[in-house]
Every structure is written in C-alpha cells, then in structure tokens.
Amino acid sequence: MDIKARMIDIIEKEAAAIRAIRVTDAFVEAVSLLHSCNGKVVTTGIGKAGYIANKFAATMSSTGTSSFFVHPAEAGHGDLGMLSEEDCIVAFSTSGKSNEVLEMLNNASRNLNINTVIGITSHMDSPLRDLSKIVLDMGSDIEEPCPINITPSATIAVMLAISDALALTLMELKNFTASDYHARHHKGYLGSVTRPAPNYGNS
C-alpha cells in the first residue's frame, strides 16, 4: 500500500464531504434560534457525535454563547435536571436514530417542556426530525474513507464543520471582540495572543 497516497485520499474524501454540505435556509433559522435563545445552549450526542457536541459547547462558551454538554445516557440518571425550560438543545446524530439521544429529547419535552431542538443528521426522515424544531442536513451520500466503510470520519468532519459554522456565525452576530474572548480564555497560547498577558509582578 502506498501510505502517503492513502492518507491523501482520506483527507480528500473528508474535504469533499465538507464541500458537499448544502447550506439551506434551515441553517439561517438555526443561527437565529440560537441567537434568540433566552437560556443556555445544551448540546448532546452519543459516541463520536458526542465528542463533536462536547467540542461545540466548548467553542460556543468561549465565544459568547453560554453552553454545556449533557451526555444523553447520564440525562436519564439526573443530568436532565441541568436543563431549564428556556434552554435550546442541539442534538447530533448521523443516523438520527440513537436511542439515548431520542430518549433524552423525549424526556426534555415531556418532563421539562423543552421543545426548542436543533437536530443535526444525515437522515432527514429519521425519528430525530420528529423531535426537532429545525433539522440541519449533513448530506445523505457521505462516503466514509474507512476501508470497511464503517468508521465515522467523513461524517464527523461534516458535523464539526457545521458546528463551527453555527458557532462562529453566532459569534459575529453578537459582535464578539478579542477582549470578550480574552475575558473567557485568558490562559494558554490563545490567551497570550489575544492581548498581552496581565503583569502580576511588582509595579
């Protein structure tokens, strides 16, 4: 096997999957819904999608939109209590059929009266659609570069791109500045390049 050529092929297939995303009016509606959310943005997902949901919450929290991740399995063991009626949920599920995610959304609606849900999936006819106010289409013909066509990588790259598009557009709508960013992310490399680090030494 030509390892270099194979790695190039994998990267190109993931890039192609991202380029194939159709940004419809639903994406605009999703940003508007998040922008007008009076509570916090709650993200959820299981498996690899859960990691993207967690990262999405982290990105939004550092760019002006208070957000946190709730593991859908833990939601049934008390973590659903972290949510309130004014919160918005963003649910990631490639299949749109993940039982843990669907159960969490059902319980959030039935028990907490939370019906503001944005679903992100590649199966627009899945049960996730019925539980979502807005559904964002990842695309149904995503080719996984995995040699056995199972391991999610291109689909996860698409999820990441969509979540970043939502977060960064929302950030711009809020006129979020470098100073605002530094107030939330004052440590590490990003904290130091946003503006000079504070001098805690003797003046």
PyMOL commands that place a pseudoatom at each C-alpha (Angstrom):
pseudoatom trace, name=CA, resn=MET, resi=1, chain=A, elem=C, hetatm=0, pos=[0.000, 0.000, 0.000]
pseudoatom trace, name=CA, resn=ASP, resi=2, chain=A, elem=C, hetatm=0, pos=[1.176, 3.489, -0.840]
pseudoatom trace, name=CA, resn=ILE, resi=3, chain=A, elem=C, hetatm=0, pos=[0.703, 5.004, 2.618]
pseudoatom trace, name=CA, resn=LYS, resi=4, chain=A, elem=C, hetatm=0, pos=[1.152, 8.597, 1.505]
pseudoatom trace, name=CA, resn=ALA, resi=5, chain=A, elem=C, hetatm=0, pos=[-1.376, 8.245, -1.322]
pseudoatom trace, name=CA, resn=ARG, resi=6, chain=A, elem=C, hetatm=0, pos=[-3.850, 6.541, 1.001]
pseudoatom trace, name=CA, resn=MET, resi=7, chain=A, elem=C, hetatm=0, pos=[-3.607, 9.329, 3.568]
pseudoatom trace, name=CA, resn=ILE, resi=8, chain=A, elem=C, hetatm=0, pos=[-4.100, 11.954, 0.842]
pseudoatom trace, name=CA, resn=ASP, resi=9, chain=A, elem=C, hetatm=0, pos=[-7.173, 10.041, -0.351]
pseudoatom trace, name=CA, resn=ILE, resi=10, chain=A, elem=C, hetatm=0, pos=[-8.668, 10.005, 3.165]
pseudoatom trace, name=CA, resn=ILE, resi=11, chain=A, elem=C, hetatm=0, pos=[-8.130, 13.731, 3.627]
pseudoatom trace, name=CA, resn=GLU, resi=12, chain=A, elem=C, hetatm=0, pos=[-9.566, 14.497, 0.184]
pseudoatom trace, name=CA, resn=LYS, resi=13, chain=A, elem=C, hetatm=0, pos=[-12.701, 12.435, 0.864]
pseudoatom trace, name=CA, resn=GLU, resi=14, chain=A, elem=C, hetatm=0, pos=[-13.294, 14.226, 4.158]
pseudoatom trace, name=CA, resn=ALA, resi=15, chain=A, elem=C, hetatm=0, pos=[-12.762, 17.604, 2.463]
pseudoatom trace, name=CA, resn=ALA, resi=16, chain=A, elem=C, hetatm=0, pos=[-15.174, 16.602, -0.310]
pseudoatom trace, name=CA, resn=ALA, resi=17, chain=A, elem=C, hetatm=0, pos=[-17.820, 15.682, 2.258]
pseudoatom trace, name=CA, resn=ILE, resi=18, chain=A, elem=C, hetatm=0, pos=[-17.495, 19.119, 3.836]
pseudoatom trace, name=CA, resn=ARG, resi=19, chain=A, elem=C, hetatm=0, pos=[-17.663, 20.881, 0.458]
pseudoatom trace, name=CA, resn=ALA, resi=20, chain=A, elem=C, hetatm=0, pos=[-20.881, 18.971, -0.328]
pseudoatom trace, name=CA, resn=ILE, resi=21, chain=A, elem=C, hetatm=0, pos=[-22.773, 20.482, 2.626]
pseudoatom trace, name=CA, resn=ARG, resi=22, chain=A, elem=C, hetatm=0, pos=[-25.825, 22.379, 1.346]
pseudoatom trace, name=CA, resn=VAL, resi=23, chain=A, elem=C, hetatm=0, pos=[-26.323, 25.467, 3.469]
pseudoatom trace, name=CA, resn=THR, resi=24, chain=A, elem=C, hetatm=0, pos=[-30.078, 25.983, 3.285]
pseudoatom trace, name=CA, resn=ASP, resi=25, chain=A, elem=C, hetatm=0, pos=[-32.427, 28.435, 4.974]
pseudoatom trace, name=CA, resn=ALA, resi=26, chain=A, elem=C, hetatm=0, pos=[-32.640, 25.955, 7.837]
pseudoatom trace, name=CA, resn=PHE, resi=27, chain=A, elem=C, hetatm=0, pos=[-29.063, 26.881, 8.766]
pseudoatom trace, name=CA, resn=VAL, resi=28, chain=A, elem=C, hetatm=0, pos=[-30.029, 30.555, 8.919]
pseudoatom trace, name=CA, resn=GLU, resi=29, chain=A, elem=C, hetatm=0, pos=[-33.053, 29.684, 11.049]
pseudoatom trace, name=CA, resn=ALA, resi=30, chain=A, elem=C, hetatm=0, pos=[-30.856, 27.641, 13.385]
pseudoatom trace, name=CA, resn=VAL, resi=31, chain=A, elem=C, hetatm=0, pos=[-28.464, 30.545, 13.950]
pseudoatom trace, name=CA, resn=SER, resi=32, chain=A, elem=C, hetatm=0, pos=[-31.404, 32.893, 14.567]
pseudoatom trace, name=CA, resn=LEU, resi=33, chain=A, elem=C, hetatm=0, pos=[-32.901, 30.462, 17.064]
pseudoatom trace, name=CA, resn=LEU, resi=34, chain=A, elem=C, hetatm=0, pos=[-29.611, 30.160, 18.956]
pseudoatom trace, name=CA, resn=HIS, resi=35, chain=A, elem=C, hetatm=0, pos=[-29.141, 33.925, 18.867]
pseudoatom trace, name=CA, resn=SER, resi=36, chain=A, elem=C, hetatm=0, pos=[-32.547, 34.497, 20.448]
pseudoatom trace, name=CA, resn=CYS, resi=37, chain=A, elem=C, hetatm=0, pos=[-32.270, 31.684, 22.998]
pseudoatom trace, name=CA, resn=ASN, resi=38, chain=A, elem=C, hetatm=0, pos=[-33.075, 33.063, 26.453]
pseudoatom trace, name=CA, resn=GLY, resi=39, chain=A, elem=C, hetatm=0, pos=[-31.462, 30.163, 28.289]
pseudoatom trace, name=CA, resn=LYS, resi=40, chain=A, elem=C, hetatm=0, pos=[-28.312, 28.190, 27.662]
pseudoatom trace, name=CA, resn=VAL, resi=41, chain=A, elem=C, hetatm=0, pos=[-27.473, 26.110, 24.616]
pseudoatom trace, name=CA, resn=VAL, resi=42, chain=A, elem=C, hetatm=0, pos=[-27.347, 22.437, 25.582]
pseudoatom trace, name=CA, resn=THR, resi=43, chain=A, elem=C, hetatm=0, pos=[-25.561, 20.049, 23.239]
pseudoatom trace, name=CA, resn=THR, resi=44, chain=A, elem=C, hetatm=0, pos=[-25.878, 16.282, 23.160]
pseudoatom trace, name=CA, resn=GLY, resi=45, chain=A, elem=C, hetatm=0, pos=[-24.843, 13.249, 21.165]
pseudoatom trace, name=CA, resn=ILE, resi=46, chain=A, elem=C, hetatm=0, pos=[-23.580, 9.718, 21.717]
pseudoatom trace, name=CA, resn=GLY, resi=47, chain=A, elem=C, hetatm=0, pos=[-20.349, 8.093, 20.553]
pseudoatom trace, name=CA, resn=LYS, resi=48, chain=A, elem=C, hetatm=0, pos=[-18.224, 10.094, 18.121]
pseudoatom trace, name=CA, resn=ALA, resi=49, chain=A, elem=C, hetatm=0, pos=[-21.095, 12.562, 17.653]
pseudoatom trace, name=CA, resn=GLY, resi=50, chain=A, elem=C, hetatm=0, pos=[-20.971, 13.191, 21.382]
pseudoatom trace, name=CA, resn=TYR, resi=51, chain=A, elem=C, hetatm=0, pos=[-17.358, 14.333, 21.144]
pseudoatom trace, name=CA, resn=ILE, resi=52, chain=A, elem=C, hetatm=0, pos=[-18.354, 16.844, 18.459]
pseudoatom trace, name=CA, resn=ALA, resi=53, chain=A, elem=C, hetatm=0, pos=[-21.288, 18.028, 20.579]
pseudoatom trace, name=CA, resn=ASN, resi=54, chain=A, elem=C, hetatm=0, pos=[-18.925, 18.488, 23.531]
pseudoatom trace, name=CA, resn=LYS, resi=55, chain=A, elem=C, hetatm=0, pos=[-16.477, 20.462, 21.402]
pseudoatom trace, name=CA, resn=PHE, resi=56, chain=A, elem=C, hetatm=0, pos=[-19.320, 22.604, 20.024]
pseudoatom trace, name=CA, resn=ALA, resi=57, chain=A, elem=C, hetatm=0, pos=[-20.360, 23.543, 23.562]
pseudoatom trace, name=CA, resn=ALA, resi=58, chain=A, elem=C, hetatm=0, pos=[-16.763, 24.431, 24.415]
pseudoatom trace, name=CA, resn=THR, resi=59, chain=A, elem=C, hetatm=0, pos=[-16.404, 26.610, 21.314]
pseudoatom trace, name=CA, resn=MET, resi=60, chain=A, elem=C, hetatm=0, pos=[-19.641, 28.465, 21.970]
pseudoatom trace, name=CA, resn=SER, resi=61, chain=A, elem=C, hetatm=0, pos=[-18.838, 29.013, 25.643]
pseudoatom trace, name=CA, resn=SER, resi=62, chain=A, elem=C, hetatm=0, pos=[-15.563, 30.702, 24.728]
pseudoatom trace, name=CA, resn=THR, resi=63, chain=A, elem=C, hetatm=0, pos=[-17.160, 32.830, 22.006]
pseudoatom trace, name=CA, resn=GLY, resi=64, chain=A, elem=C, hetatm=0, pos=[-20.048, 34.447, 23.854]
pseudoatom trace, name=CA, resn=THR, resi=65, chain=A, elem=C, hetatm=0, pos=[-22.799, 31.821, 23.979]
pseudoatom trace, name=CA, resn=SER, resi=66, chain=A, elem=C, hetatm=0, pos=[-23.175, 30.042, 27.316]
pseudoatom trace, name=CA, resn=SER, resi=67, chain=A, elem=C, hetatm=0, pos=[-23.347, 26.352, 26.552]
pseudoatom trace, name=CA, resn=PHE, resi=68, chain=A, elem=C, hetatm=0, pos=[-22.729, 22.945, 28.068]
pseudoatom trace, name=CA, resn=PHE, resi=69, chain=A, elem=C, hetatm=0, pos=[-22.773, 19.292, 27.003]
pseudoatom trace, name=CA, resn=VAL, resi=70, chain=A, elem=C, hetatm=0, pos=[-25.087, 16.703, 28.516]
pseudoatom trace, name=CA, resn=HIS, resi=71, chain=A, elem=C, hetatm=0, pos=[-24.344, 13.029, 27.901]
pseudoatom trace, name=CA, resn=PRO, resi=72, chain=A, elem=C, hetatm=0, pos=[-27.681, 11.524, 26.812]
pseudoatom trace, name=CA, resn=ALA, resi=73, chain=A, elem=C, hetatm=0, pos=[-27.198, 8.374, 28.881]
pseudoatom trace, name=CA, resn=GLU, resi=74, chain=A, elem=C, hetatm=0, pos=[-26.426, 10.397, 32.009]
pseudoatom trace, name=CA, resn=ALA, resi=75, chain=A, elem=C, hetatm=0, pos=[-29.503, 12.544, 31.325]
pseudoatom trace, name=CA, resn=GLY, resi=76, chain=A, elem=C, hetatm=0, pos=[-31.604, 9.608, 32.495]
pseudoatom trace, name=CA, resn=HIS, resi=77, chain=A, elem=C, hetatm=0, pos=[-29.678, 9.452, 35.753]
pseudoatom trace, name=CA, resn=GLY, resi=78, chain=A, elem=C, hetatm=0, pos=[-30.242, 13.015, 36.937]
pseudoatom trace, name=CA, resn=ASP, resi=79, chain=A, elem=C, hetatm=0, pos=[-28.336, 15.197, 34.477]
pseudoatom trace, name=CA, resn=LEU, resi=80, chain=A, elem=C, hetatm=0, pos=[-31.579, 16.165, 32.759]
pseudoatom trace, name=CA, resn=GLY, resi=81, chain=A, elem=C, hetatm=0, pos=[-32.029, 18.365, 35.815]
pseudoatom trace, name=CA, resn=MET, resi=82, chain=A, elem=C, hetatm=0, pos=[-29.266, 20.611, 34.479]
pseudoatom trace, name=CA, resn=LEU, resi=83, chain=A, elem=C, hetatm=0, pos=[-31.708, 21.884, 31.840]
pseudoatom trace, name=CA, resn=SER, resi=84, chain=A, elem=C, hetatm=0, pos=[-34.406, 24.522, 32.127]
pseudoatom trace, name=CA, resn=GLU, resi=85, chain=A, elem=C, hetatm=0, pos=[-37.434, 25.395, 30.000]
pseudoatom trace, name=CA, resn=GLU, resi=86, chain=A, elem=C, hetatm=0, pos=[-35.731, 28.335, 28.275]
pseudoatom trace, name=CA, resn=ASP, resi=87, chain=A, elem=C, hetatm=0, pos=[-32.747, 26.282, 27.080]
pseudoatom trace, name=CA, resn=CYS, resi=88, chain=A, elem=C, hetatm=0, pos=[-32.152, 25.282, 23.467]
pseudoatom trace, name=CA, resn=ILE, resi=89, chain=A, elem=C, hetatm=0, pos=[-30.886, 21.786, 22.630]
pseudoatom trace, name=CA, resn=VAL, resi=90, chain=A, elem=C, hetatm=0, pos=[-28.608, 20.937, 19.713]
pseudoatom trace, name=CA, resn=ALA, resi=91, chain=A, elem=C, hetatm=0, pos=[-28.635, 17.179, 19.106]
pseudoatom trace, name=CA, resn=PHE, resi=92, chain=A, elem=C, hetatm=0, pos=[-26.017, 15.461, 16.942]
pseudoatom trace, name=CA, resn=SER, resi=93, chain=A, elem=C, hetatm=0, pos=[-26.817, 12.053, 15.425]
pseudoatom trace, name=CA, resn=THR, resi=94, chain=A, elem=C, hetatm=0, pos=[-25.701, 10.896, 11.993]
pseudoatom trace, name=CA, resn=SER, resi=95, chain=A, elem=C, hetatm=0, pos=[-28.411, 8.230, 11.850]
pseudoatom trace, name=CA, resn=GLY, resi=96, chain=A, elem=C, hetatm=0, pos=[-30.986, 10.293, 13.713]
pseudoatom trace, name=CA, resn=LYS, resi=97, chain=A, elem=C, hetatm=0, pos=[-31.904, 7.069, 15.476]
pseudoatom trace, name=CA, resn=SER, resi=98, chain=A, elem=C, hetatm=0, pos=[-29.606, 6.962, 18.507]
pseudoatom trace, name=CA, resn=ASN, resi=99, chain=A, elem=C, hetatm=0, pos=[-31.854, 5.662, 21.280]
pseudoatom trace, name=CA, resn=GLU, resi=100, chain=A, elem=C, hetatm=0, pos=[-30.110, 7.567, 24.060]
pseudoatom trace, name=CA, resn=VAL, resi=101, chain=A, elem=C, hetatm=0, pos=[-30.452, 10.887, 22.233]
pseudoatom trace, name=CA, resn=LEU, resi=102, chain=A, elem=C, hetatm=0, pos=[-34.094, 10.298, 21.303]
pseudoatom trace, name=CA, resn=GLU, resi=103, chain=A, elem=C, hetatm=0, pos=[-34.953, 9.303, 24.870]
pseudoatom trace, name=CA, resn=MET, resi=104, chain=A, elem=C, hetatm=0, pos=[-33.298, 12.448, 26.236]
pseudoatom trace, name=CA, resn=LEU, resi=105, chain=A, elem=C, hetatm=0, pos=[-35.206, 14.688, 23.809]
pseudoatom trace, name=CA, resn=ASN, resi=106, chain=A, elem=C, hetatm=0, pos=[-38.482, 12.953, 24.594]
pseudoatom trace, name=CA, resn=ASN, resi=107, chain=A, elem=C, hetatm=0, pos=[-37.954, 13.396, 28.315]
pseudoatom trace, name=CA, resn=ALA, resi=108, chain=A, elem=C, hetatm=0, pos=[-36.838, 17.019, 27.933]
pseudoatom trace, name=CA, resn=SER, resi=109, chain=A, elem=C, hetatm=0, pos=[-40.072, 17.762, 26.081]
pseudoatom trace, name=CA, resn=ARG, resi=110, chain=A, elem=C, hetatm=0, pos=[-42.392, 15.736, 28.291]
pseudoatom trace, name=CA, resn=ASN, resi=111, chain=A, elem=C, hetatm=0, pos=[-40.881, 16.487, 31.701]
pseudoatom trace, name=CA, resn=LEU, resi=112, chain=A, elem=C, hetatm=0, pos=[-39.333, 19.947, 31.276]
pseudoatom trace, name=CA, resn=ASN, resi=113, chain=A, elem=C, hetatm=0, pos=[-41.364, 21.413, 28.417]
pseudoatom trace, name=CA, resn=ILE, resi=114, chain=A, elem=C, hetatm=0, pos=[-38.220, 21.986, 26.319]
pseudoatom trace, name=CA, resn=ASN, resi=115, chain=A, elem=C, hetatm=0, pos=[-39.186, 21.861, 22.658]
pseudoatom trace, name=CA, resn=THR, resi=116, chain=A, elem=C, hetatm=0, pos=[-36.540, 24.101, 21.111]
pseudoatom trace, name=CA, resn=VAL, resi=117, chain=A, elem=C, hetatm=0, pos=[-34.362, 21.466, 19.471]
pseudoatom trace, name=CA, resn=ILE, resi=118, chain=A, elem=C, hetatm=0, pos=[-31.976, 21.681, 16.521]
pseudoatom trace, name=CA, resn=GLY, resi=119, chain=A, elem=C, hetatm=0, pos=[-31.188, 18.272, 15.082]
pseudoatom trace, name=CA, resn=ILE, resi=120, chain=A, elem=C, hetatm=0, pos=[-28.080, 17.625, 13.004]
pseudoatom trace, name=CA, resn=THR, resi=121, chain=A, elem=C, hetatm=0, pos=[-28.272, 14.415, 10.976]
pseudoatom trace, name=CA, resn=SER, resi=122, chain=A, elem=C, hetatm=0, pos=[-27.716, 12.819, 7.580]
pseudoatom trace, name=CA, resn=HIS, resi=123, chain=A, elem=C, hetatm=0, pos=[-31.075, 11.014, 7.739]
pseudoatom trace, name=CA, resn=MET, resi=124, chain=A, elem=C, hetatm=0, pos=[-33.717, 13.674, 7.287]
pseudoatom trace, name=CA, resn=ASP, resi=125, chain=A, elem=C, hetatm=0, pos=[-36.551, 11.128, 7.594]
pseudoatom trace, name=CA, resn=SER, resi=126, chain=A, elem=C, hetatm=0, pos=[-35.307, 9.766, 10.929]
pseudoatom trace, name=CA, resn=PRO, resi=127, chain=A, elem=C, hetatm=0, pos=[-37.078, 9.983, 14.311]
pseudoatom trace, name=CA, resn=LEU, resi=128, chain=A, elem=C, hetatm=0, pos=[-34.809, 12.915, 15.203]
pseudoatom trace, name=CA, resn=ARG, resi=129, chain=A, elem=C, hetatm=0, pos=[-36.760, 15.018, 12.709]
pseudoatom trace, name=CA, resn=ASP, resi=130, chain=A, elem=C, hetatm=0, pos=[-39.997, 14.493, 14.622]
pseudoatom trace, name=CA, resn=LEU, resi=131, chain=A, elem=C, hetatm=0, pos=[-38.371, 15.714, 17.832]
pseudoatom trace, name=CA, resn=SER, resi=132, chain=A, elem=C, hetatm=0, pos=[-36.654, 18.766, 16.321]
pseudoatom trace, name=CA, resn=LYS, resi=133, chain=A, elem=C, hetatm=0, pos=[-37.880, 22.254, 15.560]
pseudoatom trace, name=CA, resn=ILE, resi=134, chain=A, elem=C, hetatm=0, pos=[-35.155, 22.655, 12.930]
pseudoatom trace, name=CA, resn=VAL, resi=135, chain=A, elem=C, hetatm=0, pos=[-33.155, 19.903, 11.221]
pseudoatom trace, name=CA, resn=LEU, resi=136, chain=A, elem=C, hetatm=0, pos=[-29.804, 20.531, 9.531]
pseudoatom trace, name=CA, resn=ASP, resi=137, chain=A, elem=C, hetatm=0, pos=[-28.954, 18.121, 6.739]
pseudoatom trace, name=CA, resn=MET, resi=138, chain=A, elem=C, hetatm=0, pos=[-25.417, 16.750, 6.791]
pseudoatom trace, name=CA, resn=GLY, resi=139, chain=A, elem=C, hetatm=0, pos=[-25.959, 15.098, 3.406]
pseudoatom trace, name=CA, resn=SER, resi=140, chain=A, elem=C, hetatm=0, pos=[-27.077, 11.547, 2.718]
pseudoatom trace, name=CA, resn=ASP, resi=141, chain=A, elem=C, hetatm=0, pos=[-24.312, 10.420, 0.361]
pseudoatom trace, name=CA, resn=ILE, resi=142, chain=A, elem=C, hetatm=0, pos=[-21.265, 10.901, 2.573]
pseudoatom trace, name=CA, resn=GLU, resi=143, chain=A, elem=C, hetatm=0, pos=[-18.530, 8.446, 1.628]
pseudoatom trace, name=CA, resn=GLU, resi=144, chain=A, elem=C, hetatm=0, pos=[-16.529, 7.214, 4.578]
pseudoatom trace, name=CA, resn=PRO, resi=145, chain=A, elem=C, hetatm=0, pos=[-12.874, 6.681, 3.619]
pseudoatom trace, name=CA, resn=CYS, resi=146, chain=A, elem=C, hetatm=0, pos=[-12.688, 3.817, 6.128]
pseudoatom trace, name=CA, resn=PRO, resi=147, chain=A, elem=C, hetatm=0, pos=[-11.535, 0.615, 4.334]
pseudoatom trace, name=CA, resn=ILE, resi=148, chain=A, elem=C, hetatm=0, pos=[-14.568, -1.259, 5.704]
pseudoatom trace, name=CA, resn=ASN, resi=149, chain=A, elem=C, hetatm=0, pos=[-16.898, 1.752, 5.227]
pseudoatom trace, name=CA, resn=ILE, resi=150, chain=A, elem=C, hetatm=0, pos=[-17.950, 1.778, 8.878]
pseudoatom trace, name=CA, resn=THR, resi=151, chain=A, elem=C, hetatm=0, pos=[-15.669, 4.001, 10.964]
pseudoatom trace, name=CA, resn=PRO, resi=152, chain=A, elem=C, hetatm=0, pos=[-17.181, 7.506, 11.056]
pseudoatom trace, name=CA, resn=SER, resi=153, chain=A, elem=C, hetatm=0, pos=[-14.664, 10.084, 9.891]
pseudoatom trace, name=CA, resn=ALA, resi=154, chain=A, elem=C, hetatm=0, pos=[-16.083, 11.997, 6.920]
pseudoatom trace, name=CA, resn=THR, resi=155, chain=A, elem=C, hetatm=0, pos=[-19.437, 12.244, 8.698]
pseudoatom trace, name=CA, resn=ILE, resi=156, chain=A, elem=C, hetatm=0, pos=[-17.717, 13.523, 11.826]
pseudoatom trace, name=CA, resn=ALA, resi=157, chain=A, elem=C, hetatm=0, pos=[-15.758, 16.069, 9.772]
pseudoatom trace, name=CA, resn=VAL, resi=158, chain=A, elem=C, hetatm=0, pos=[-19.084, 17.305, 8.385]
pseudoatom trace, name=CA, resn=MET, resi=159, chain=A, elem=C, hetatm=0, pos=[-20.558, 17.571, 11.887]
pseudoatom trace, name=CA, resn=LEU, resi=160, chain=A, elem=C, hetatm=0, pos=[-17.552, 19.559, 13.035]
pseudoatom trace, name=CA, resn=ALA, resi=161, chain=A, elem=C, hetatm=0, pos=[-17.751, 21.933, 10.070]
pseudoatom trace, name=CA, resn=ILE, resi=162, chain=A, elem=C, hetatm=0, pos=[-21.471, 22.559, 10.612]
pseudoatom trace, name=CA, resn=SER, resi=163, chain=A, elem=C, hetatm=0, pos=[-20.996, 23.173, 14.334]
pseudoatom trace, name=CA, resn=ASP, resi=164, chain=A, elem=C, hetatm=0, pos=[-18.140, 25.592, 13.682]
pseudoatom trace, name=CA, resn=ALA, resi=165, chain=A, elem=C, hetatm=0, pos=[-20.224, 27.441, 11.082]
pseudoatom trace, name=CA, resn=LEU, resi=166, chain=A, elem=C, hetatm=0, pos=[-23.009, 27.852, 13.645]
pseudoatom trace, name=CA, resn=ALA, resi=167, chain=A, elem=C, hetatm=0, pos=[-20.707, 28.948, 16.471]
pseudoatom trace, name=CA, resn=LEU, resi=168, chain=A, elem=C, hetatm=0, pos=[-18.599, 31.415, 14.504]
pseudoatom trace, name=CA, resn=THR, resi=169, chain=A, elem=C, hetatm=0, pos=[-21.570, 32.984, 12.716]
pseudoatom trace, name=CA, resn=LEU, resi=170, chain=A, elem=C, hetatm=0, pos=[-23.281, 33.401, 16.071]
pseudoatom trace, name=CA, resn=MET, resi=171, chain=A, elem=C, hetatm=0, pos=[-20.090, 34.933, 17.469]
pseudoatom trace, name=CA, resn=GLU, resi=172, chain=A, elem=C, hetatm=0, pos=[-20.067, 37.538, 14.693]
pseudoatom trace, name=CA, resn=LEU, resi=173, chain=A, elem=C, hetatm=0, pos=[-23.764, 38.346, 15.127]
pseudoatom trace, name=CA, resn=LYS, resi=174, chain=A, elem=C, hetatm=0, pos=[-23.052, 39.108, 18.768]
pseudoatom trace, name=CA, resn=ASN, resi=175, chain=A, elem=C, hetatm=0, pos=[-20.196, 41.476, 17.826]
pseudoatom trace, name=CA, resn=PHE, resi=176, chain=A, elem=C, hetatm=0, pos=[-17.908, 39.394, 19.999]
pseudoatom trace, name=CA, resn=THR, resi=177, chain=A, elem=C, hetatm=0, pos=[-14.475, 41.028, 20.325]
pseudoatom trace, name=CA, resn=ALA, resi=178, chain=A, elem=C, hetatm=0, pos=[-10.946, 39.888, 21.111]
pseudoatom trace, name=CA, resn=SER, resi=179, chain=A, elem=C, hetatm=0, pos=[-11.320, 41.458, 24.554]
pseudoatom trace, name=CA, resn=ASP, resi=180, chain=A, elem=C, hetatm=0, pos=[-14.510, 39.461, 25.096]
pseudoatom trace, name=CA, resn=TYR, resi=181, chain=A, elem=C, hetatm=0, pos=[-12.666, 36.319, 24.070]
pseudoatom trace, name=CA, resn=HIS, resi=182, chain=A, elem=C, hetatm=0, pos=[-9.789, 37.030, 26.405]
pseudoatom trace, name=CA, resn=ALA, resi=183, chain=A, elem=C, hetatm=0, pos=[-12.180, 37.514, 29.334]
pseudoatom trace, name=CA, resn=ARG, resi=184, chain=A, elem=C, hetatm=0, pos=[-13.257, 33.881, 28.845]
pseudoatom trace, name=CA, resn=HIS, resi=185, chain=A, elem=C, hetatm=0, pos=[-9.985, 32.400, 27.590]
pseudoatom trace, name=CA, resn=HIS, resi=186, chain=A, elem=C, hetatm=0, pos=[-7.162, 34.205, 29.375]
pseudoatom trace, name=CA, resn=LYS, resi=187, chain=A, elem=C, hetatm=0, pos=[-4.815, 31.234, 29.807]
pseudoatom trace, name=CA, resn=GLY, resi=188, chain=A, elem=C, hetatm=0, pos=[-2.586, 29.345, 27.410]
pseudoatom trace, name=CA, resn=TYR, resi=189, chain=A, elem=C, hetatm=0, pos=[-1.388, 30.358, 23.963]
pseudoatom trace, name=CA, resn=LEU, resi=190, chain=A, elem=C, hetatm=0, pos=[-4.734, 31.796, 22.822]
pseudoatom trace, name=CA, resn=GLY, resi=191, chain=A, elem=C, hetatm=0, pos=[-4.935, 33.920, 25.938]
pseudoatom trace, name=CA, resn=SER, resi=192, chain=A, elem=C, hetatm=0, pos=[-1.477, 35.320, 25.339]
pseudoatom trace, name=CA, resn=VAL, resi=193, chain=A, elem=C, hetatm=0, pos=[-2.022, 36.186, 21.663]
pseudoatom trace, name=CA, resn=THR, resi=194, chain=A, elem=C, hetatm=0, pos=[-5.434, 37.796, 22.140]
pseudoatom trace, name=CA, resn=ARG, resi=195, chain=A, elem=C, hetatm=0, pos=[-3.824, 40.606, 24.085]
pseudoatom trace, name=CA, resn=PRO, resi=196, chain=A, elem=C, hetatm=0, pos=[-0.725, 40.910, 26.304]
pseudoatom trace, name=CA, resn=ALA, resi=197, chain=A, elem=C, hetatm=0, pos=[-0.941, 38.820, 29.460]
pseudoatom trace, name=CA, resn=PRO, resi=198, chain=A, elem=C, hetatm=0, pos=[-1.539, 40.787, 32.675]
pseudoatom trace, name=CA, resn=ASN, resi=199, chain=A, elem=C, hetatm=0, pos=[1.506, 41.698, 34.694]
pseudoatom trace, name=CA, resn=TYR, resi=200, chain=A, elem=C, hetatm=0, pos=[1.082, 40.201, 38.145]
pseudoatom trace, name=CA, resn=GLY, resi=201, chain=A, elem=C, hetatm=0, pos=[4.534, 41.246, 39.293]
pseudoatom trace, name=CA, resn=ASN, resi=202, chain=A, elem=C, hetatm=0, pos=[5.520, 44.308, 41.271]
pseudoatom trace, name=CA, resn=SER, resi=203, chain=A, elem=C, hetatm=0, pos=[4.727, 47.596, 39.545]
for i in range(1, 203): cmd.bond("trace and resi %d" % i, "trace and resi %d" % (i + 1))
show_as sticks, trace
zoom trace
